[in-house]
């Protein structure tokens, strides 16, 4: 029992590991969240600067997972009334 407490102390110091900021527990694995000045649209792949807005678009009809899309892709989905990502990707090709 003493060995277990020493290993725990050496691995984490005096504090418990941080709880995750993603559903996969990235912070618990020692990953750091990085703030970048740019991001990529997950539909068209274009590089966007951080000052431009991003929109969450449903990946499937269940609205459990979302992708990050740019203003142009969001406008195309609203005009053509797309509800899932596959429809939007077909229109962009």
C-alpha angles and dihedrals in degrees: 000000000000092000092055093054091049092051091048091050093048094048099047106017115217096328134069119250115275117260116249127268092203132052087250094056101246095169091051089058092053096258119145125218109236125205109217130190092229140037136188128239108241092213105047099015095230119150113245130190119237095248091065114085122250127208131212110233122190116254093205139001093271094070093223099118128034138192127216113246134180128243094263094052091046090051091051091050092050094047094048093035097236115174104183135040097248091062091051093047091051090053093049094054 
